[in-house]
Amino acid sequence: MSTGPNPIPPLHLYSVPSDPQTPAAAPVKRERPRTSWTADQLMAAEFPEPKWAVPGILAEGVSLLAGPPKVGKSWLSLGLGLAVAAGGQAFDSVPVQGGPVLYLALEDTPRRLQTRMGKLLGGQNAPAGLTLVTECPPFPQGGSEAIAQWLERNPDARMVVIDVFAKMRGQAPQGVSAYDADYVAVTYAKRLADHYGIAVVLVHHVRKMASEDFLTEVSGTNGIAGAADATLVLKRARGQADGILHVTGRDVNEAEYALQFQDASGAWHLLDGPVTDHTVGDTRAAILRYVRANPGAKPKDIAEALPDADADTVRRTCSRMAADGQLAKDAGGRYYPDTETRTQATQEVSQLSDCPVNPSDLQERTGQSELELSGLSDLGPEETGERRA
């Protein structure tokens, strides 16, 4: 058996190697967390900030990572595992603190994992802190104990990824509702996450039927998302982005991130700016950027600033964007990033004359709020020319 800094791991996650010549290290003693306070005690208590596997996106606790088949969930989760284990950058842009990661690739073969990692690493050394497992019993049949043993051997672990959750949930208890069965299945992972203070990512599927509320797309009953601390849904996008990562949770602010899949490396890259800049056609994105910088602009002004779009296309597109809720339009035909900005602009008056401020003055205002959209607008067939205009 190797005596170097990286000893050979067990052949199976649930078989712990023993060395009669080396006494086993005592497991880290973990105190049972307190669960009861009086109101004044709770208000006086000081709690540490949640630990983040990926700051702003993946906190300690259970996170569902859901998406349709072949959208790239496994590429994304393996890329995150490599980044966290190495202490690199998630999504090629978010610095993460390094620490051991357990990745249960329960639908993959070792050869496929090797191929994917080789592509993601691009010649860099593979991190020794990432443990990859292709077989593990379900949670109720010893899976929880197997993962707990690994966590005891790796007290500095930061993340466990289970790809896919369906392979670990096991048989539903008899005599319980589907909601309760789903809730119990996620609770196995939550107990591990809470006890060891780590992020557990459950890779899951979405329903075939799309919905405006991404939470309702998670496959199964509401018990799955209800038991999880956070839900991340990766959806295909149109325009310059290849996907949108919708995020919401108890410790995570609800947000949307535009992502682009890099074919050469197999990595998901986080795109800068609001999601709408990358999920609408090129013409709409350009109009959004111009109107944010110049609230109160008219289509003629916009067309003069966009040499690749003619005036008629800009006028039609602005009208459709207003109908879709992407822009706000006042009675004078001027466009604003949102209704709040338009209302503030139309009510602003000159302190000298008590007359409304001219639109040209409004263009100098700073600090306009950014457009926020929760969904994608449909582009009609007649707008196909706008995407590359």
Salt bridges, closest charged atoms under 4 A:
ASP92 OD2 - HIS269 ND1 3.82
ASP108 OD1 - ARG112 NH1 2.99
ASP108 OD2 - ARG116 NH1 3.51
ASP182 OD1 - ARG169 NH2 2.69
ASP194 OD2 - LYS190 NZ 3.09
GLU217 OE2 - LYS235 NZ 2.90
ASP229 OD1 - LYS190 NZ 2.88
ASP229 OD1 - ARG250 NH1 2.89
GLU256 OE2 - HIS246 ND1 3.32
ASP277 OD1 - ARG292 NH1 3.13
ASP282 OD2 - ARG388 NH1 2.72
ASP312 OD1 - ARG315 NH1 2.81
ASP324 OD2 - ARG284 NH1 2.98
ASP330 OD2 - ARG334 NE 3.07
GLU348 OE1 - ARG365 NE 3.09
GLU382 OE2 - ARG320 NH2 3.64
GLU383 OE1 - ARG284 NH2 2.77
GLU386 OE2 - ARG320 NH1 3.20
